[in-house]
Amino acid sequence: MTVQTASILDADAIGRISDRFDEPDWLRAHRAAWWKRADATPPPTGQEEEWRRTSLADLPRGAVLLMDVPELETHLPSGAAEHGVILTDLRTAVRDHPKLVERGLGQVDGPASHAHFWALAQAAWTGGLFCYVPRGVSVDGTLVARQTLPRADVAFHPVTLVVAEEDSSVTLLTEVVSPDGAAGWYGGIADVRAGASARVRYADLQQLGDGAWRIGAERVVVGQDAVVTTLNAEVGSRITKLGLDVLMTGKGGTSKVLGILAAGDDQQIDINTVQDLAADHTTSDLLYLSALYDRAHASFYGITNVRHGTKQTSSYQECRNLLLSPQAGAEPIPVLEIAANDILRCGHGATAGAIDPTTLFYAQTRGLDADAAERMIVRGFFEQVVSQIVDETIRERVLAALARRIGAESSDEVAA
């Protein structure tokens, strides 16, 4: 190996994954090609701007690769399958829909900041999700896929592939849960593609255990006149380092990038994003909110890239951080790279601070004690994102996950 990436992985180990599952030749070749890329692409050194705030020194590279992946829990609305909609684990999709998977799997590069980890997942996945919506199909209801890991001390690099063809519409929620305890490595990646005039709402709810390292990446491609809303809700893990790229490839496309982070203890959550406006008349807006307790720390490094020659683009990025402890910290860094002179809007906003004492005092004058008042204010803070989650299933599950961090709503708070 050129680079020490995961101590249990090498070219032979990648081949043994294929042998274990009796994979077709095309998938064996796919894994081998991506392993070469992972091997030749150095992991981050910490000198890169996106990686200055997260050290990989303690990444559990020796964690045992999870081979016997528990069954993926999925929910497909009634009638969707009859219209050709597919929602299944990636291994089943390889068996039952090989042409569709071969056509889509690993056909795009991930975020440049996470190139090594994107290639590693493409080579070493043992589980994942395949979601496919045919052209012109509109799915009523919410597709749900939930993965529960049986152990904390494992390495798992699942691949999620979501393909929404032209003029289709879909709402998808993915969830991952793992137990607390020993350190583990969750290296999941997501590849989301919206064809021309497609409507995609994709939410990912992360509830990993308190020893988990989440080193993930997400790539979203927005086609002509497509509308894509993504939500990343980060609640669990010890360390989260997520790279998220949104590529606006088609004229008239629209993207909304939402994020909710709730962290406590010694959690560290580090997000870097790229909103890449590569076509005319595109719109991309980002809103990330974090509530930080105890000694938790959140970092955000976001780039808006308006490409040379594009016309009439509109973009904004906003990152707000609520510090609920003197030891909590946040570091929001917005960056604008504008190479065009015909733009409608391009801006940013970033804040980090504690609850305004006047706001807290006013809440307490309504009959709430200090803890209840804080909970109500935090929920109101998150409402900026929650109010934009139009799907009831996603909203309920995200709020339930947040409640485990910020506390449940009491009847007195409701009355206030």
Beta strands, then each sheet from edge to edge (+ up, - down):
strand 1: 64-65
strand 2: 73-75
strand 3: 86-89
strand 4: 128-133
strand 5: 143-148
strand 6: 154-156
strand 7: 159-164
strand 8: 169-177
strand 9: 184-186
strand 10: 189-194
strand 11: 199-207
strand 12: 212-222
strand 13: 227-234
strand 14: 239-248
strand 15: 254-263
strand 16: 268-277
strand 17: 283-292
strand 18: 297-306
strand 19: 311-323
strand 20: 329-338
strand 21: 342-353
sheet 1: 1+ 6+ 9+ 12+ 10+ 7+ 4+ 3-
sheet 2: 1+ 6+ 9+ 12+ 14+ 16+ 18+ 20+
sheet 3: 2+ 5- 8- 11- 13- 15- 17- 19- 21-
end
